[in-house]
Amino acid sequence: MYKLILVSLLVLLLAGCAAEQYKKADLSWYGGRHGYLEKEVKSGLFILEYSQIGGYNYDLELNKKYWTNRANELCPSGFDGGYNVIHPAYAKIPEFKCPQRFCSQYPLVSGVIKCKNLTN
């Protein structure tokens, strides 16, 4: 029984060290600014941002990868545009704006993409 408790605690500790998962930001009070959000400005033109505010496992390179993954999902035929790494106070999507000093430790990935080969 003691070994089962010890193994369970170890699994929980290791799960807490896992990288942030790829997901849409749910904007909840707890963990709501983790993930991607996009806003379609017009057909095939998107503002796309990936945010990870807080946590000891912040990984900018992984966030860039997640931004690119979402861009490819939005535009399966490819896209023009790219991302910049910006301070959350300058987020283009209002739900990701975070002017507090704390947020400066967690830059977000932001960009505008235009899908290629649109058939409208």
SULNORWO-V396208 format. One record per backbone hydrogen bond with DSSP energy under -1.0 kcal/mol. CO is the residue of the C=O (numbers start at 0). NH is the residue of the N-H. If there is no record, write none. Layout:
# SULNORWO-V396208
co=<CO & CO>
nh=<NH & NH>
This chain:
# SULNORWO-V396208
co=<0 & 1 & 2 & 3 & 4 & 5 & 6 & 7 & 8 & 9 & 10 & 11 & 14 & 22 & 30 & 31 & 34 & 35 & 36 & 38 & 41 & 43 & 44 & 44 & 45 & 46 & 47 & 48 & 49 & 50 & 58 & 59 & 60 & 61 & 62 & 63 & 64 & 65 & 66 & 67 & 68 & 69 & 70 & 74 & 77 & 79 & 83 & 85 & 86 & 87 & 87 & 92 & 93 & 99 & 100 & 101 & 102 & 107 & 108 & 109 & 110 & 112 & 113>
nh=<4 & 5 & 6 & 7 & 8 & 9 & 10 & 11 & 12 & 13 & 14 & 15 & 17 & 35 & 33 & 26 & 50 & 24 & 48 & 46 & 44 & 114 & 40 & 41 & 112 & 38 & 110 & 36 & 108 & 34 & 62 & 63 & 64 & 65 & 66 & 67 & 68 & 69 & 70 & 71 & 72 & 73 & 74 & 77 & 115 & 113 & 109 & 107 & 89 & 90 & 97 & 95 & 96 & 102 & 103 & 104 & 105 & 85 & 49 & 83 & 47 & 45 & 79>
